[in-house]
């Protein structure tokens, strides 16, 4: 599925999605209703993705529908969705119990780490192409360290020293996703002076390289990140992406847009939670009348609807501007901050509407509550986004 970049809509309908994106949204919505949510009913409450045989079936179905390699540019064999298209998919794909960290149960694959697309043809053929073609699973990206997850450029201490035709990698990474199952990943390591943004290089590292050890980090949500330790891990210079010291500059092209799509998932989860809460309030009878008749409940539902509309519009605006090639650093921070915080508030209210049942594993709300708490930290904590916005206002 390759979609052309749509012309900007007329002002009167400025936030109506282009027709092709409405079609895409409906395709994803049907996939979720027909394939993903029925499967979830057979899985444990805190399942982390689908079992291998079911995942293979879902991915085959997704590829048949064109829901594959969505964010990978068309020239590399992907669907080439713009940021707005990715937002539409991310919101719908998150509307399941596993949606915060396993949207669509992991069915929509095919996207290698974007930075690899800036590499050599040999790197693309060896690492990226198998993922795009569905012959390999996801790769990991290792940026954050214990010394400063929200300011990785200055905090990176993991170091790669040149030794002939190899780098020798030493140090540790934290909060690395997919490291438990990935065959390789991109590690950002310092090859220049400490604190210098231009002194960081992007290295492709084999997940089974001698000297690399992995430890899962138990967290409050169902997803499990990893801590990686590098002890004299040798990485061929040919597996460096771009020039030495250009790693963070290459990553920066994708990190800002990533905040926008990251914020869309929580909106989808919270929207689904609100739909469940509305249905519950209509059916639940307390003190002789439906819960929905109580003004306190009505206002919680109304506030949730208002916040979700605002969050969605902020996400759409940031995505649209990104697709137009504008500088969206502030837009992305505003959208990510507001959407993750608003989604958490909405799910919190929905738990309250459900009462004790909202705390039970009988409903998905308590899992979403835990998962969305993590989302307020990922891709730059709320406080970091406020710093970005304040810096823009005061400079």
N, C-alpha and C positions, 0 to 999 in steps of 0.2 A: 504494500500500500504506500504509494508516494503521493503526497498532497502538495500542490503548488501553494506558494505563499499567497493568501487572499489579499485583495485590495482592502484598505481600511473602510469600515462601514460608514454610512452616512450618519451625521450627528444625531438625527432623530432616533436611530436605533443603535446607538453607539455600543451597547453591550449585548446585542444579539449575536450569538455565535454564527459564523459562516455556515452555510448549509452542509458543507462536507464534514465539518466538525460536529454538527448535530447528528449526522449519520454515524460518525465514529463513536460518539457518546452512546448512541442507542445500541450499537454493536457490542460495546463493552458491557453495557447494562444487561443485555440479554445473556451474554457469556457468564456474568456474575450470577444471574438468577438461575440459569439452566445448568451450569457446570460447577461453579465454585461453592456457593452456599449449600447446595445439597450434599456435596462431599464433606463439608465441614461438620455436618450433623453426625457423621460417622467417626469423627476424630476427637481426641481428647481436647478439653477446654483450652489448654495452653499449648496445643500442637504448634510446632515451629515449621510450618510448611507442610506440603503434601508428601505422603510416602512416595518412594522413587517410581513405582509402577504407575501410580495415579498422576504424579507430576509429568511423567512422559506422555500420558494420555492427554492431559490438559495442554501441554506445550504443543503436541501435534495438532490439537483442535485450534489453538491460538494461531499457529502458523497458517493453517488452512484459512482462517478468517483474516489474515493479514495483520494480526496483532503481534508482531515480532520485530525485534531490533528497531523499535519505534523512534528512539532518539538518535540512532546512528545515521549520519548523513547518507543521502541516496548514492553519492559517488562512491561510497564504501560498501554498498550493498544493503543498506538499511532502508527503513521507511521514510526517513528524512522529515519526521514531524518537526514543526516549529515548536517554540516553547509553549505557545497557547495550546497546541494540540497535545503536547505532553501533559499539560495541566489538566485538560479534559479527561485524559486517560487516567492520570494519577488519582483524581477525585473519585471517579467511578470504581476503579480497581481497589480502592481502599474500603469500599462498603461491604466488608466481610469481617468475620471475627479476627482473622489473622492480618487484617489490612494494614496495620501500622508499620509492620516490618516485613510482611509477606503479602503484599497486595496481589490480588488474583491468585493467591496461594503459590506465587512464584512462577506462574504460567507464562508471563510476558517477559521472555528472556531475549538473548541475542545482542545485548549491548555491552561491549568491552569498555573498560575505563577510557573515557574520551581522550585522555592525554596520549594514549597509544596511537591514535589516529594521526598524531603529529610526528610519528616516528618514521623510520625508513620502510621501504617496501618489504624488505626482508622481515622486519619486526612485525609488520602488519600481517604478512602471510603466515608467520609462525604462531603469533599470539592472538591477534584480533579475528582473523578470518574464521578459525574454527568456532568461535563463539557466535559470530554473526550467522554462520551457516548451521548452527544448532548441533555441531559435533563436540562441543565442549561446554562446560558450565561457566559460572561466573568467576571473575577474578577479584582479588581483594585490592584495596587501596590503603596504604599505611602512611598517614600524615601525623596524627596526634601523638603526643608524648605526655608522660606524667608531669613534666615540668611546665606544661601550659597548653592545654587543648584548644583554648579559644584564641590563642595567638601563635599559631604554628610556625609562621615564618621566622619569628625571632626566637622561639623557644626550642626549635629543633636542635638536638644535641647528638642524635644518631649520626655517626660519621663514616664517610667512605674515603679511604686513603688510596691513592693510585699506587699500584705495584705492577709495573710492566703493562701487560695487556688486560689486567684485571683491576677491580676495586676490591679492597678489603673492608667489609662492612661490620661495624661494631655499634652496639647500642640497643635500644628497646623502643617499641611502639605500643600504644595503648588504644583500646576501643576500636579495634580493627574488625570490620564486618566481613563475613564470608571466609575468613581465614581458615576455618576448620575444614572446609570442603574444596576450596579453590586449589587449582593446580599451579597457579602462579599469581603474582601481584606486582603492583607498582609501589616502591618504597621511596619516600622522599628523604634524602640524607644530605648532610652538610659536607660539601667539598670545598667550601671557602671559609671566610672568617665568621666567627660566631656573631649572630645578630644581624648579619647582612642578608637581605632578601635575595640578592643576586648570587649568593653562595650556596644554593641548594640545587641538587641534581635529582632527576627522576630515574630510578633504576628498576628494570624488570628483574624480579627475583623468583627463582623456582621455589615453590612451597615446600619442597623436600630437600632443599640445599643443605649440605653438611654445615652444622653450626647454627642452624635456625631451629629454635624451639618455640612451641606455641602453648599457651595456657588459656583455657576459657575463663572468662570473668563473670561470675554469677551477678546478675543485676535484677532489679525489681520487675522488669518486664519479661515477656516470653522470649525475646531475642537475646542471643548470647554473643557479645563481642569477644575479641581475643587480645591477649597481650603477647607480643612477639619479642623474642630476644635473639640478637644477632651476635654471634661469637666467632669472629674471623671468617665471616661468610664471604666467599669469593664470587664476585659478579663480573663477567666479561665486560670490557669496555663497550663491546658491540651491543650490549643490552642497556646502554644508557640511551634515554630518549632525548633527542635534541642535543644542544651543546652543553658542555659542563657549566653548571651554575644557572641554567635556564629553566630548571624544573618548576620552580614556583611560578614563574611568569607563564609557563605553559598551562599549569593547573588553574591559574587565575582566570583564564578564558572561560572555564566551565563552572567554577565554584559559585559565581554570582547567580547565574541562571539556575544552578542546582538548588539554591535557596528558594526560588519561586516554586519549582515543582515539588520540593520538599514540603512546602506549606500547603499544597493542594490536598495531600493525603489526609491530614487531620480534618480539613473541612469536610471531606467525604465521610469520614468516620462519624463526626459530630452530626452531620445531616442524617445519617442512618440512625444514630442514637435518638435524635429528635423524632423521627418517624415512629420509632418503637415507643417512645414516651407518649406521643399523642394517642397512639392506638391503645396503650395501657390506660391512660387517663379516661378515655371514652368508655372502656369496658369495666374498669375497677369501680365498684360501688362501696362507698364509705359513708357512714352516718346517714344512710337512707337515700343517697343520690350519687350519680357518677362523680368520680374525682375531678373530671373536667369542668364541673359546675363551680368548683371552688376558685375564688378570685386569685388566691395565692398561687395556685397551680397554673392558672391562665397566664399570669404575669411571668412566671418562669418560662413557660413555653414561648410567649411573645418575645421576651428578651433574647431567648436563644435564636429564634428566627431572625430577629433584627441583626444580631451579631454575625450570624452565618451569611446573611446577605452582604453585609459590609466586608467581611473577610473574603468572600468569593470575588467581589468586585475589585478589591485591592490586588488579589492574585491575578485576575484577568488583565487588569491594567498593566501590572508589571510585566506579564507575559507578552502582551501586545507590544509594549514599548521595546522589549528585548527583541522581538521578531522584526521590528522596524530598525534595529541596529542602534538604538539609543543607549546612552549610559544609564544603566538601571541599578547601580549600586545602592542608591538610597531607596528606590522603589522595591528592590528585592528585600532589603532589611525591614522596611515597613510591612510588607506583605508577610514575610516569614514570622516576624514578631507577632503581628496582630492575629494571624490565622492560628498559630499554635496556642497562643494564650486564650483566644476566644473559644477554640475547640475544646480546650480543657475545661473552661467554665461551663460550656454547654453540656458536656458529658457529666460533669459534677451535678448540674441541675437535674439531668435525666436520672441519675442514681437516686437523687432525692425524691423525684416523682415516683419512682418504682418502690421506694421504701426499702424494707429488708430484702426484697427480691433483687434489688439493684446491687446488693453486696454478694449475691449468690452466683455461683458458676452456672446456674440454670439460665442465666442471661449473659450476653457478652459485655455488659456495661463495665463490670469491675475490671475485666481485662483491658478494655479500651482506656479506662481511667489510669491504669498503671502505665500502659504504653504511651499515652499522650503526655504523661509527666516527663517521660524521657525525651519526647519530641521538643519540649521547651528548652532543652539543652543542646540537642543535635544541630549540626550545621551552623554553629555559632549561637551561644546562649542569648537569651532575651536581653541581658545587660549589654552584650557586645553589639547587638543590633541598635540599641538605644545610643551607644557611643557613636556608631556610624551616622545615625540621623542627627545627633547633637553636633557632631563635627561638621556636618554639611551646613547646619544652620548658623554656626558660629565662625566659620572660617572667613 
